[in-house]
Amino acid sequence: MDLKETDILGSSIDQHWYYASKAAATKRLLGDTPIKKFSMSVPAPGFLPTTC
């Protein structure tokens, strides 16, 4: 997700088919496993916050 998508979709982003399907697949895969680490993968040139 990039900043433009966040601005365009706003608070309804969790209802967008793409992000909702990614969230559902992640929940099916991980279940209730606690997340201890986070890895960010950028497949194409884009905005990468300096706080990562």
PEZIBEL-V645381 format. One record per residue. N is the residue number from 0. RES is the residue in one small letter. SS is DSSP state (hx for helix, st for strand, lp for the rest). PHI is phi in whole degrees, -180 to 180 (none if undefined). PSI is psi in whole degrees, 0 to 359 (none if undefined). Layout:
BEGIN
n=(N:N)
res=(RES:RES)
ss=(SS:SS)
phi=(PHI:PHI)
psi=(PSI:PSI)
END
This chain:
BEGIN
n=(0:1:2:3:4:5:6:7:8:9:10:11:12:13:14:15:16:17:18:19:20:21:22:23:24:25:26:27:28:29:30:31:32:33:34:35:36:37:38:39:40:41:42:43:44:45:46:47:48:49:50:51)
res=(m:d:l:k:e:t:d:i:l:g:s:s:i:d:q:h:w:y:y:a:s:k:a:a:a:t:k:r:l:l:g:d:t:p:i:k:k:f:s:m:s:v:p:a:p:g:f:l:p:t:t:c)
ss=(lp:lp:hx:hx:hx:hx:hx:hx:hx:hx:hx:hx:hx:hx:hx:lp:hx:hx:hx:hx:hx:hx:hx:hx:hx:hx:hx:hx:hx:hx:lp:lp:lp:lp:lp:lp:lp:lp:lp:lp:lp:lp:lp:lp:lp:lp:lp:lp:lp:lp:lp:lp)
phi=(none:-113:-64:-63:-64:-62:-65:-69:-84:56:-72:-90:-60:-72:-98:-69:-55:-67:-74:-66:-70:-65:-65:-65:-64:-64:-65:-64:-72:-94:61:-98:-61:-68:-89:-105:-137:-131:-120:-108:-118:-118:-75:-143:-57:-170:-80:-124:-60:-76:-88:-74)
psi=(137:176:326:317:320:317:318:313:334:222:350:10:328:350:352:136:321:310:326:320:323:318:318:317:319:319:320:320:314:337:229:17:126:141:119:335:156:131:134:127:129:107:345:163:136:190:126:112:146:351:1:none)
END
